[in-house]
């Protein structure tokens, strides 16, 4: 459906229905404006605790987690 055909259909509506169509179009436009692209995931935190690997083992951390 092209724009001219859509406009002709809207113009043929009664005024109340035309107002409803306008409200719906505004709603659709606002929904489109709210959608933001999700940035790609990064693993910038990877290796952030590397300096603690000599101090703790995975077994120690598991034990601590279970005690909590």
C-alpha positions in Angstrom: 0.0 0.0 0.0 1.5 3.3 -1.0 1.2 6.6 0.8 -1.3 8.1 -1.6 -3.7 5.2 -1.2 -3.3 5.3 2.6 -4.0 9.1 2.7 -7.1 8.6 0.5 -8.4 6.0 2.9 -7.8 8.3 5.9 -9.5 11.2 4.2 -12.6 9.0 3.5 -13.0 8.3 7.2 -15.5 10.2 9.4 -13.9 12.8 11.6 -14.1 10.7 14.8 -12.5 7.7 13.1 -9.9 10.1 11.5 -9.0 11.3 15.0 -8.6 7.7 16.2 -6.4 6.9 13.2 -4.2 9.9 14.0 -3.9 8.8 17.6 -2.9 5.3 16.6 -0.3 6.7 14.2 1.1 8.8 16.9 1.2 5.8 19.2 3.0 3.7 16.6 5.5 6.6 16.1 6.2 6.9 19.8 6.8 3.1 20.1 9.3 3.3 17.2 11.1 6.2 18.9 11.4 4.3 22.2 13.1 1.3 20.7 16.9 1.7 21.2 19.4 -0.7 19.7 21.0 -2.9 22.3 24.8 -2.4 22.4 26.8 -5.6 21.8 28.0 -7.4 24.9 31.5 -6.9 25.9 33.7 -8.8 28.3 35.7 -5.9 29.6 35.4 -7.4 33.1 37.2 -10.6 32.0 40.4 -11.2 34.0 39.5 -8.4 36.4 40.3 -10.5 39.4 43.4 -12.2 38.0 45.6 -10.7 40.7 43.6 -12.7 43.3 44.0 -16.2 41.6 47.0 -17.0 43.8 45.1 -16.1 47.0 41.8 -18.0 46.3 40.9 -21.3 44.5 37.5 -22.1 42.9 37.0 -24.6 45.7 37.5 -21.9 48.4 35.1 -19.6 46.6 32.5 -22.3 46.3 32.8 -23.1 50.0 32.4 -19.4 50.9 29.3 -19.2 48.7 27.7 -22.2 50.3 28.3 -20.8 53.8 26.5 -17.6 52.9 
